[in-house]
């Protein structure tokens, strides 16, 4: 936010400069530079500064109109507009480019080297932006920027400023520079840190290569501004995805004069007293990114920018690079765009995207129409207003259960709302309406920032497919699936901002976000301590009765900030609903607002009257009864609905007494929810406690079938065996599955008082049958209420809760559901490749997650191992049966002779459904158990084997512990939103001791240590797919755990005989930038861990194991 505010202030300053070119005293009139155009004499005179600052047109070969390209050259620190590009009297941008590239205008821009108060080049960037905006007035032809040395940083700062002006709708004349920029060529520009050297230090080192040596004060300022330059690069990455970038680094070092103090603090080759050789730090001069290519030039730093002959290889390279960044898509690329459009939309979509909205009851009769009446509501004025004070956000607040979601669904789908927007606020733009209904009771993507971004982007882009290329430009040139996680928060953020950076002139987005109080910062949940996740309770009435946690409060603060920052523009409006919590009262105090409970008494009266007329016709004094119920509800329509459910069943004699005795609030230890459970029998109270806690413990909301199996428990009471084993002799069919579902439905009603319901709406994903029958809480307040421990202590029928027994029951429920899965639908898919159905695999994955919970605590190891063995057997049987029952669509002798026998010998665990990449190879269930951290299960299974068989199996499992295959992403992520692939994490290090004790040895597999060392790059190398995914999902603590386990694994391998002198080929970069080097294991370990202070001691210990004398080295 601070950077955004600073940028907006700079935009205003730059805009003033672009409109007033006469503010500088040293301006003079100068003719446009050399041109092959006959229209030169009629050209407008250009203001040129005599002091060498500002723009100078070196060549103009464009004609009137929009054809051609503007190429803007920005020199480095202490350079000059023409001198930096001149060698042997030849200024190649002026003398060569215009003849070799037709239709271009060459602009050289000059600047001086003082830093701004923020420690960066923001002042120079403002001047560059203002000058280019002024000189390009009346044209929208494309722009290519070429920056030498630190001039590249000025270009990056200017483009960031221009992009922000587009996104935030400020000073369009400046923002127009950004969408017209098609390419950047950076010549020896430091972008990122290099090894242990910070980015600020790399910039200081580059400054030493300038024509004039900088003073110590300036060098120190560069180093101290490291964080500001890091932030600049991060923002530039976000806004430059559709800009083709070429990064060039010199290969010939420059000889410079350097003081003793300077030489001591600089990495270079000393030649003698006062001289040394230097280059721009290698890793700093280029960076990984979309549309970014890296090249070397055989030249010194200053010669990167100047050529005296067309025959110089460097000039030929420069022509090729300019042509590359200016080239548009080929016909083949354009033709391939539509299939890629669909692939991108498919990746944005997730199964539960519209599920919450579809489950919300429609408005009863005409109970919501009042909000569109100007006499009753301020909402119509907000829809039409273009007043900047009213433009951003409208807040609908209300007590829990007051009908906010129903009202939101009504207005989000109202044609009247759309028409009022078209008549008012969006009358001059392209209106798009999108909605997101947050749901804390669903899976984690339904209440997360990722879910919000994917949903909004999907709704916009599915309606405007031509904007997909604008939002995701860098995903059209490479393979699909992409090598990085497409749905990362970083990528989705960039897409959203890219849309508004390019389309702010026309795009008008109206967004409805329901239940923002159910938003949670899922990607940082693991950073909170257990006590910060626990709910604490204040009052027993009002919204305070539902309790809060630090995590929830922080989540509310974050979503409020997101709404405020995203809505602070004249292109986006938000309507949000929430409970009346302090965080929202403070954040939205200045916005127009409706307090829903002040408007709903009439609607509740209508609702109650309709219910009584339908379900209890003939009641005397119905009118007063309806009015009394509405008043007692205090605007809470959920209370009214539950109260009617209780009252309708009473006799006329007891009806009035029942009504008078009902609590007037839902929550707390004496509210309506408590009364509903107190009315249950003691047996039903205990059953309610068990069912509620099973749902609370579930990975995701369980399906009706899974919950029914789990509630029965893992052991059959009369048969005295595991229920999953009992199911072998008493298999389920369609009828018995239906009976099981119906019985569970009745138990939800009778035992849980209707506070849990099985969703009955139409599933939005034909690939997942389970979603349509998930068991969820009737309302978020019900979920929050049953979490209270004091509730169950007050109910006499409830026994203490055993979480291990609950998790074992959930494990049993998932495993039994897998066994019965084929009754409803085949669990295996054959097209386009053999794999498990995603919803079937999700059941298997959930079973393993529950097994991980109980693995270290369960007492009955025999039953535990038997249940997992049965799960393995069930899946293998389903796999083989699917293969044997498969009938090829056409005559295929190879299927029966070769492929069928070969596939039948494979293990089912190798056929996980994937959205991207190939599934991980697993030889048996134990390899999957290792990845799932089932330590005691693995130990038990190994101990039951003979010594030689045990040794071979331990050797076979060792690679899974030290080198997980962190490639590809599971298709289950689209179903659950919080699914995490087993093959991305380092398993529990206790497994190493078990395998080594069983006889495994790193000396038996020459490639084992090599694979383990390469695995470290996933967790330590900046920009690796795995590290990025870990940081952007669920999250940094998982990354740190993986790092700790990898270090422990390498140390253990060395202790058990791994060869420290093993040579390893390390590949960096990709495509034409890919390079391979060979390093020794000992050097790779040091390179990986050096500069990581938390592993300094481990590095010393490992170096001693490898025969080197260790020393602790901590990066500056």
N, C-alpha and C positions, 0 to 999 in steps of 0.2 A: 504493500500500500504506500509506503514512504517513497519508493522509487516511482510509483505512478504519479503521486502528487508532485514530486520534483520534476518529472518529465512534462507534466501538464503546464507547470510554471515556465519551463524552458520553451515550450511550444509557443506560449503567448509572447515571450520575448523575441523568439525567432520570427514570428508572424509580423510583429511590428517592424523588424528589420527588412522583411521581404517587401513590405508595402512602402518603405521609406528609404530608397537607395541613396538619398542625399545626406544621410546622417553622418557620413564620414568625410572629413575635411580634405583628404588627399585623393579624391576621385578626379579623373580627367576623362574627357571623351576620346575614344580611340576607335579606329575602324575595325570592322570584323576582319579576322585573319585571312590568309590566302585561301582562295577558293577557285574551284574549276567552274563555278556557276556563273552564268552570264548575268544573273540578277543581283550580283554583289552590291552594285552602287545604290540599289534601292533599299538595301537592308537597313534596319533600324540600327542606330549607333548604340554601342554597348559601353556602359560605364566601367572603367578599368582603374583600379587603384595604382598610383605611382609607386607605392611602397612595397609592391610585390604581393600584397594580400588580395584575396578575392578571386573572381573568375577572369580568365583571359581566353578568348576563343582563338585557338591556334589554326583551326581549319574548319571550313564549313562547306560541305558538299551536298547539303540537303536542299531540297526544293520546298516550296510552300506546301503546307498540308501536313499530314501525319506520317508520311513515309520516312524511312531512315532510322538512324539510331544516334543518340547522344552518348559519347564516351567521355567520362569525366576522370581526369588524372589528378590524384592527390599525392603530393610529394611527402617525404618523410621528415623527421625532426631536423630543423635547421636547413632544409632544402629550399629550392626555389621553383617557381612555376614553370620555367623553361629550362633552367640550368640542370635540374635533377634528371631531366630526360634527354640531355644533350651530351654527345661524345664526339670529339674531333670536328666540332662545328656543325654536327648533324643533330637536329632535334627530331627524333624519329616519329613522334606522334604528328608533327606538323609536316615533315618532309616525305615520309613513307606511307603512313597508314591511309591517308586520304586517297592515294593512288591505288593502293592494294585492296582496300575495302570500300566499295562504292556506297554513296548515300549516307555518309556519317558526318557528324559534327564533333570536333575534338575540342574539349574545354579543359584547360589546365587551371587548377584552383590552388591558391597559395595561402599559407597560414604561418603563424608564429608559435613558439613552443611553450608558452607559459601554461601551467595547469590551472584549472578552475578551483574554486573553494572546496569542491567535493573531491578533489584529487584526481580527476579524470579530464578528458578532452571535451567536456560538454560545451564550453564556450565556443571552441572551434567548430564543433558539430552544429551548433545553432547557426553560426555564420555560414557554414557550408550549405545547410538546408535552406536558409533564407536566400542566399545568392542563387542557388540552382532553381528554387521555386520562381524567383523573379525572372531569371534569364530564360526560363522555359514557359513563361506566360503565353498562353494561346496555343500550346502544343501538348500532345499527350504521347509523343513517340517514346519508344523504349529507352531505358538508360542502362549503361554498363559503367560500373565504378572500377577504377584500377588504382590501388593504393600501394605505396612503397613504404616499407618499414612501419613506423608508428602512424603514418598517414592512414593505414588500414584501420587503426582503432578509431580515428576520426570518422571514417566512413561508417563503421559499425554503430557508433554512437548516433550519427545522423539518421541512419535508417531505423534504429530503435525509436528515436524521437518521432520520426515521420509515421511509423506504424502506430504508435500510441495516439497520435493525433487523429488517425483514421478510426481506431477502435473507440475512442472517447468522443468522437464527433467535434473536435476542436480544430479550427483553422484548416479548412479543407485544402486550401492552396498549398500548405506544407505537406499534408498527408498524401497529396497526389504524387509526390516523388516516390513514395514507397511502392504502390501497386504497379508503377511503370518500370521499376527496377527489375531487370531480368537476370543480371549477372554481376559477380564481383570477382576480380582477380587480385589476390593479395601476394605481394612480392616481399618475402622476408618479414612478414608481420607476426609477432608473437600472439598466440591465441589462448594457450593453456599452459599450465605448469609443466616443467620438464624434470622428471625424477624428483629429487628432493628440493629442487628450486621452485619457489613460489612463482605465480604468474607475474607479480610485481617485480621480482628479481629478474625474470626473463625479459621484461620490458626495459628494465634498467640496463641489462646487458646489450639489448638491441640499440638503445640510445647511444651507447659508446661507439657504434659503427657509423654515426652521423658525420656529415662533412665537418662540422664544428663540434669539438668535445663538449659535453654538458658538464655543468659544475656539480659538486658533491650534493648541494642542496636539492637540485632537481632529481638526481639519482635517488636520493633518500626519499623524496616525495613519491616517486614511482613505486618504490618498495612498500612504503606505508599505505599506499592505495590499493594494495593487492585485492582486498575484498571487493572494492568498488569495480575493479576490472573483471573479477570473477563474475560478479552480478551482471555486468554488461555482456559478457560472453553468453551467459545462461539465457538472458533475454534475447540476444541476437539469434541463438539457436532456435528459439521459439518462433521468431517472426521471419526466418530466412529459409524455411523448408522448400518454398517454391522458387528460390533464387539459386541459380547455378553458381557454385563457388569453386574457384581454383586456387589452391594454396601452393606457392612456389618457395623453395628454400635454396639458398646458394650452396655450392659444393666447394668453393675456393675460400679459404679463410682470409680475413682482412688484417693487415698489419696496422696496429694503432699505437699511439703514445699513451702510456698509462703510468700514473704515479705508483709509488710503492704501496700506498694505502689501497689504491684501486686494484692493483694486481692481486693483492692478498685476498680481496673479497670477490674476485671474478674468476670463473672457470675459463681458462684460456692457456695457450702455450706460450710461456715466456721465452723471448728470443735473446734477451740481454737486458741490460739496465735501461729501464724506461720504455721498452717496447714489448709487445706480445701479439699473438695471433688469435683471432676470435671469429666466430660465426654466430648467427642466431641459433639458440639452443634447438637441437634437432627435433625433439618431441613437441616443442612449443610452436614451431612454424606451421603446423598443420593440425587438424583435429578430425575426429570421426563425426560424421553427420550425414544427413540426407543430402543428395545432390552435391556432395563435396568430393573433389578429386585432389590428389596430392602429386606433385612433381618436383624433381630437382633440376637445377640449371647449373651448368658448368660456368660459373661466374662468381665474382666477389659480391658482397652485399650491395655496394653502390652500382656495380655493373648490371645488376638485375634490372635496373630501370633505364639503361641507355645502350644504344647500338649505333655504330657509325656506318654499318653496311647492311644491305639486305642479305648478304651472304652469311652473316653471322648466324650460327645455329640458334642462338637465343632469340633472334628476331623471328625466325621461322616458327619457333615454338610459341612465341607471343601471338603471332597471327592465328595459329591453330587454336590457342586457348580463347582468344576473342571470338573466333568463329564458333567454338564449342558453346560458350555461354550465350551466344546470340541465336543459336539454332532452335527452331521450334520442333514440335513432334513430327516424326516421320509419318507417312500415310499408314504404315503398319501399326504404329503406336496409337494413332487416332482410331483405327479400326478396332484395336484391342481394348479400347477404353470402356465400352459398355459392359463386357463380361467382368472387368475389374470393378466397375461401379457396383455390380450385384454382389461380388465377393466382399466388398467393403461394407455394404449394407448388411449382409449376412453376419459379418463379424461384429457389427455394432449391436445387432439384435440379441436380446436374451429372452428366455421363455416367459419370465414373470414381468415383462415390461409393462403390460397393460392389465395384469391380473388383479391388482388391488382395486383399480377403478371398476373393473367388471364385477367385483364382489360387492360394491357399495349399492345399497338399495336406491332405486330412483326416488326422486322427490314425490311425496304423497300428495296426489291431487294438485292443487294450486298453491301449496304451502311455501314455495320459494319465489313466487313471482314478484313479491314486494321489493326484492333487491334491485329490480330494473325500473322501479318507479321513482322518478326524480323527486316526488313529494315525500317518499318514505326512506330514501337511501341516497348517500353521496356517490354511489358507484357509477351511475350514468354520467355524472359530471367528470369523473376521473377518466372514463373511457374516451370522452371527446376532447378533453383538455390537452392543449399543447403547452401549457404553462410549465416551465422547467421545474418549478417548486413541486408540482403535482405529478411530474412525468414518470417518476421511476417506480414506485411501489405502492400497492394498496394492501392494507392488512385487515384480514378478517379474523378476529380473535373470539374466543369463546371458552366456556368451562368445558371440562371433559364430558363428552357425550352430548354436546349441545347441537350436533348435526352439521358440523363444519364440512365434513367430507361430502355429505349429501348435497349441501349447497354448492360446494366447489364443483362437483360433477355436473350439477345443473347449469352453472354459468359457463363452464368450460365447453359444453356441448350446445350452448344456446346460439341460434342463428341471430337472435336479436343483439347479443353481445358483439358478434362479428360485424354486423351491419353498423352498429354505433361506432365501432373502431374505424371502419372504412369511411364513415361520414365525418369523422373527427381526426383523431391523432394520426391514423395511417392513411389519410386521404391522398397523400402525395408519395406514398411508398408501396413496396411489395410486402403485403401483410402475411405473416406466418404465425399460426397459433400452435402452441405445444403445451402439454401438461405432464406433470409427474406427481404421482401419488405415493408418498413415502409410507413405508410399512415396516415398523420395527418388529412386528410379529411374524414377518415373512423371512426369506433368506437375506443374507447380508447385503446383497447388491441392491435390494429394494429400499435401503435406508442410507445409501452411501453416495459420495460425490461421484464415483465412477458410474454408478447406476443412473444418476441424474444426467451426467454428460452424455452417456451413450443413448439414453432415451430421447433427449432433446435433439441431439445431432441426427438420430435416426428419423425422427419426425420431420425435421427440416429437409434432410437430404433425400428422403424417399419421395417427397413432394417436388423437390427441385434437384433432379439428378445431375443437372448441369453444374451444380455447385459442389459436387463431390470432389472434382479435380481441384477446386479452389481450397477446400478444407484439407484434403489429403494429397497434395501434389506429389510428394516423394514416394508414394506407394504405387505409382503407375509405371515406373520404369524397371522395377525389379521383379523378382520371383514372387509367387504366392503359393503357400503362406509366406509372409515376410520373415526374415531371420530374427526380428525383434518382436516383442509382444505388442500386437497392434492396439490392444485396448488398455495400454498403460495410461495412467493419469497424465503423464507428461504429453503423450501423443494426443490424447483427447483435448487437453487444454489448448495445445497449439492449433488444433483443428478449429476449435471454437473461436479463438482469437483471430485466426486467419480469415474466417468467414467475415468477421466484422471489420477487419483491416482492409479487405478488398471490396466489401459490399455495403459499407456504411451509408453511402449516398442514397441507396434505394431500399435496403432491407429493413423491415420493421418486424420485430419479434415480440410477441405477447405470450408470456409464460405463466402458467398456473402451477404453483407448487403447494400441494396439500400436506398438512401435518409436518411442518418443519421441526416441531418438537420431537419427532421420531427420528430425525437425522442423527447419525453417529459417525464419528471419525474412525472408521474401521481400520484404515491403514496405519493408525498409531495406537490402536487399542493395547498392543503389547507393551507400550511404554508406561502404562499405568500399573501401580501397585494394586494388589488384591483389594485393599481397603478403599482405594480410590474408585474401584468398580462397584463396590457394594453400595446398595441403596440405603440411605438414611431417611427417616421420616420426621416431619415436623408436626404440623397440626393434623387433626383427624378429619378436617372438613376443607373443602375447596381444593384447588389444584395442589396445594402443599401436601395433601393426604396421600398422594401417589408416590411421594418420595423422590429424591434426587441423588445422583452420585457426581463426583468430580468429573468423571468422564462424560456424563450426560450434559453437565453444565458447560464444560468446554466445547462440547459438540454444538450446543445451542449458540454459544458465542461465535463459533466459526461459521455456522450456516448464516447467521445474521450478517456477519462481515461479508460473506460471499454475495449475498443478495444485495447488500448496499454497494459493493464495489462493482458488481456486474450490472446493476440497475442504474448506475450513475452515468447514463448516456442517453441521448435522445433517440436511440434506435431500439431500446429494449424496455419493456414494461413488465413488471411482476405483480401478480396477485398471490399472496401467501396466506395460509391459514395456520393457526397454532393455538395452543392453550395460552392463557395470560400469565406467562412466566416472567420474572424480573429481567432476564437477559433480553427478551423481546420488547418489553416495555421501554427499556432504555434505548435499544437499537432503532426502534421504529417510532419513537415518540413524535417525530416531525411529519409522519406520513398520514394521509387520510385513512380512516379506520371505521370498521363496524364492530361493535360488541354484540355478538350474535344473540346472547341470552336476553338482551333487551328487546329483541325483535321476534322471538319465537313463541311467545305465549299463545298468540292467536293460531299459529301453525300447529302447536301441540294440541290445542282445543279441537281443531279440525281432525287431527290424526286420531285422537281418543274417541271422538264421536263416530268416526268411520269404523274403528275397530269394534266398538260396542254395538253398533248397528249390525255389523256382520256376524259377530260371535256371541252376542247376548241381547238379541232383539227383545223388546218388551220391557226393558228395565224402567222402573218409575224414576221420575226426576232426572232423566239422563242429562239434560242441559246443565243443571247445577253440578252434577257429578263430573262432567267433562271440565267445567270451569275450575272446580276444586282440584282436580288432578293436575291441570295445567299450572295452577298457581303453586301447588306443592312441589312441582318438578323444578321450579326456579330456572326454567329455560333449558333443562336437561332432557332432551328427547329420548336418550337411551334409558334414563330413569323411568320416564313415562312408559316406554315400551315394555320394560321388565315389570313395572308395577301392574300394567294391564294384564300381562301374562299371569301374575299371581292373583289378581282380583277376579278375573273372568271365571275362574273355576270355583269361586265361593258361592254359597247359597245366598239368596237375597237377605236372609236373616243376619248372616255374618259379614256381608259385603262392606257395610259401613265401618264396622269394627276393624276389619282387615285394613281398609284404606287408612283409617286414623292411626293404626299402629305401625305403618310402614315408615322406616327412617327416611329422612328427606335428602340424604346424600348417598352416593354409591359406595365409597371406599371407607377405609378405617376399620377398626375392630368392632364398630357397632353400626355399620352402614348397611345398605340394601344387599350388597354382595354377601356380607356375613349372615344376614337373615336368611338368604336363599340356601346357604350351606347348613345353617342351624336347623332348617326344616327337614333336612335329609335324615334317614335312619343312620344308626351308628355304623352299620356295615357299609352303607353307601358313602359315608364321610371318609372311611378308610380307603375305599376304592377311589374316591375323588382325589384324595391326597396322592395316591400312587399314580393315577393317570395324569394329573396336572404336572407332577414332577418328572414323569417320563417325557412329556412334551417339552418341559423346560430344559431337560438334559440333552435333548436330541440335537444333532449337528445342524439339521434344518427342520422345519416343520415336517413331522413324519406323515406318511400316507396313512389312510385309514387302515389298510391291511397290515402295514408294518407295526402300527400302534396296537392293533388287535393281537398280533403274535407276541409283541413285547409284553403286553399286560398279562398274558398267560404265564409268563416267567419261563426260564430256560428248561426246567425239569417238569416232566409229566408226573403229577401227584400219584396216580394209581398205577401206572406202568413202571414207575421208579426208574425211568431212563430219560435221557435228553429228549425234548420234544422234537428236535430236528431229526433224531434217529427214529422216533416213533412215527414221524411223517413218512418214512420210507415204506412202512407197511400199511399206512393209512393215508395214501396220497390225496391231495385236494383236487377237485374238479371244478368246473364252472359254477355248479350249483352250491357246492360247499363254500367256495370263495364268496359268493354272493350272500350266503347265509351269515358267514363270518362278518362281512361288512355291515349287513343290516343289524346284527347283534351289537356291533361296536357303536353304530349310530344310536341305538336305543340307550346304550350305557352312557354315552356322552350327554344325553338328555336327562336320564334318570339319576345318574351318579354325579354328574358335573353341573347340574342345574342349568344346562344350556349355555354355560360360559365358554365351553369349547364346542366348535362346530366343524363339520367336514364340509369343505368347500364343494359346491355343486355346480358352479358355473362352467362354461365351456373352456377347455384348456386352449391356450394360445399357441401351443406347439404340438403338432401332430406326432412328434417324435417322443413325447413324454406323456404317458397315461397317468403318471402318479400325480402330476400337478393338479389335476381336476379333483382329487380327493385328499388334498392335504388337510390335516387337522390343525386349526388355528384358533386363537382366542377370539371371542365374539367382538372384543374391543380391546384397544391397547391398555385401557385402565384395568381390565380384567387380568391381563398378563402381569401388570405391575403389582396388582393387589395380591395375587396368589404367591408372589415371590416373598411376601412378608412371613418371616418365621413365626411371629407371634400369633398369626391367624391359626396355624395348625396346632399350636400349643393350647389354644382355647377350645378346640373341638374335641369332645371326649372320645369320639370313635377313632381317632387317628393314631397310628403307631409311629414310632420314630423312623425317619428316612435313612436308608442305607444307600449311599451314592454308588458304591461298588456293585451292589445288587441291581440297581437301576441300569448301570452301564452294561452289565452282563446280560440283563434282559433285553436291552436295546440291541446288543450284539446278536443275541438269539433271534430277535424279531427280524433284523435285516437278513440274516442267514436263511431263516425259514422263508422269507419273502422271495429270496433268490431261488430257492428250491421250487416255490410255487409260481414263479414268474411265467414260465412257459405255458401255464394254463390260460393266461390272458393274452400273451403275445410272445413271439419267438425272442429269446434273449440275445441271439446272434444274428448279425447282418452280413450278407454276402456281397452287397454292392455298395460303393464302388470297390471296396476291398473287405476282406474278412476281418471282422472285429465285433466286440460286444456292443450291444445297444447302449447308448449313453446312460439312460435311466437305470438299466440293469447294472452297469459298472458303478454307478453312483451308490447303489445299495451295497455292493462289495466294498467300495472305499469307505463308506460309513461304518460298515462292520469292522473293518481294520482299525479305524480311528477309535471305536469303542473298545476294541481289543487292546489298543495301546494304553487306554486309560486304566484298564484293570490288570494289565500284564504284571505289574510289580506288586499288586495288592491282593489278588484273589487267592483264596485258601485252597479251593478244590482245583488243583492243577490238572488232574486227570479229566475232569469234566470240561475245563477250559480248552485243553489241547484236543479233546475229542470233538468239541464243537467246531474248532477251526479246521480240523482234518475233514470233517463232514462238509464244511463250506468248500474246501478245495475239491473234494470228490464230486460234489454237486456241480460245480462249475466245469470240471473236466468232462463229466458225463454230458452236460448240456452242449459243450463244445463238440464232442465226438458225434453226438446225435444230430446236431445241425449239419455237420459235414456229410454224414451218411444219408440224411434225408434230402440233401440238396440235389436238385435236378437241373443240369445245365440247360440253358435256353435253346441251344443248338447242339448238334452232334459234336461231342468233344471226347474222343478216346483218351486223350492225355489226362483228362480229369480222373477217370477210374484207374488208369494204369500207373499214374505217377503222382499227380497233385493230391488226390484224396489220401493215399497211404502216407505221403510225406506230411501233410497237414495234420493227420490224425496222430502222428507221433509228437507233434508240437504240444507245448503246454499252454493252457488257456491264458495264463498271466501275461503272455507276450502279445496279446491282442487287445490292448487297451484302446478305446476310441480316441482319436486325436483330431484336434482342430488344426494343428500346425506341426509339421515334422513327423518322423516315424515313431511308432510306439517303442518303448524300451524293451530289449530282449531279456527274457527271464526264463531260466531253464526249468524252474519248478516253483512251488508255492513258498518254499523257504527263502528264495531270493526276494520275493515280494514281502515276506515277513521281516526280513532284514531291513528293507527300505522303510517298512512301517514301524520299526523300532520295537518289535516284539521280542525283547531280550530273553525273557524266561522261556518263552515258547521255543525259540531257536535252541537255547541251551538244552532244554528237555528232549527235543527231537534228536539232537546230536548225541546226547548221552545214551540214547537207546540203540545206537548203531554200533557195529563192531569196530574195532580200533582202526583198521585200514580203510573201511568204508567211511568212518567218521573223518579221518584225515583228508581223504579225497573230497568229501563234501565240504569240509571247512575251507580247503584250498579253492574250491569252486565258488564259495560265497565271499571270499576275501575281497575280490574286486568291487563287489557291491558296497562294501563298507568304506573303502578308501577312494573310490573313484565313481561316484554316481554319474549316470549319463544325463546331464542337464540339457537335454535337447527336446524341443517340441512341447506343445501344451495340449492338455486333455480337452476333449469335447464336453466333459462334464461341467466345465466352468460356465457354460451357457445355461445349465440347469440350476445350479445352486448358487452361483455368484461368489461363494467362499471356498470352492473346491481348490485343493492344493495338490499338485502332482507329487507322487511319492519319489520320483527320480530327480528332483531338484535339490534335495537336502542330503547332507552328510548324516549317516545314521549314528545312533548312540555309540560312543566310544567303548562302552562296556562290551560290545560285540567283538571288538578286537581281542580282548583278553580271552573270550570264549573260543574264538577261532584259533588263536595261537596255542592255547592249551590243548585244543583238539588236534594239533599237529600241522596247522597251516604255516607256510614259510614264504617270505617274499623272494627267496633265492630260487624257488621252483618255477617262477614265472618272470622271465626277463623283462616283459613289458609292463608288469604290474606297477613297479615303482615309477616308471615313465608316465603311465596314465594317472597315477596319484598326483604327481607333480604338476601335470597339466591341469588337473582339476582345480588346483589352487588359483589358477588364473581366472576361473569363474567367479571366485569370491573376493579376489584382491585387485583384479585389473579394472581400472576405470573404463567404463563404457562396455564391459562385457554384458551379454544378454542376460545372464543369470543375475549378476549384481544389480543391473538396472531393474529387473523384474522384482527382486527381493526388496529393493528400496522403494519401489512404487506400489507394492501391493500390501503385504501384511507382515513383515516389514523389516525395519532396521535391526531389531533384536534377533530375528531369525537369521539375518545376515551375520551378525556377530557370533551367534551360536555355531553357524556353519564354519566360520573362520576358526573358532576355537577347536572344533572337532577336526578340521583339516590339519591344523598344526599338531594336534595330539596324534593323528594318524601317521603323519610323516615322521614324527619323533619315534613312534612305536615301530614303524617299519625299519628305521635305522637301527633301533635297539635289537631287532630280530634279524639283522644281516643284510638289509638293502645296501646296494653298492653306491656310495656317495659320488663315485667318479663316472657314473652312467652319463652318457652324452644324450642330449635331448634336442630335437629340432623344434624350434619355436617359430610359429608363423604369426605375423602381425599384418594388419591392414586387410583389404579385400580387393578383388578385381585387379585392375592395373596397378593398384598401390600395394599389392601383397608382396611381402618379402619374408624369407626364411633364414634363420640363423641357427647355428649349433652351439649349445652351451652345456657345461657340466652341471650335474645335479646340485652340487654344492653352491655353484654360482647362482643358479636359478632360485634356490631356497633363499639365499641372501638377498637377491634382487627383489623377491616377493615380499620378504618380511622387513627389509631394511627401511627405516623411516616409519615403522608402525610401533609406537612406544609400548603398547600393551603386550607386544610379543618379543620385546627386547631380551628378556631373560631366556625365553624358549629358544631364541636364535643363538644365544651364546651356548646353551646346552647342546643344541644340535650341531653346532660347529665343532664342539669338542668331541662329539660322537663321530664326526666325519674326519677327525684328525687335524682340524685347524684350531688355532688358539682363538677363542671367541672374545669379542669385545662389544660392549653395549654401545650402539650408535643410534641416537634419536635425531630425527630430521628437524631441521630448523623450522 
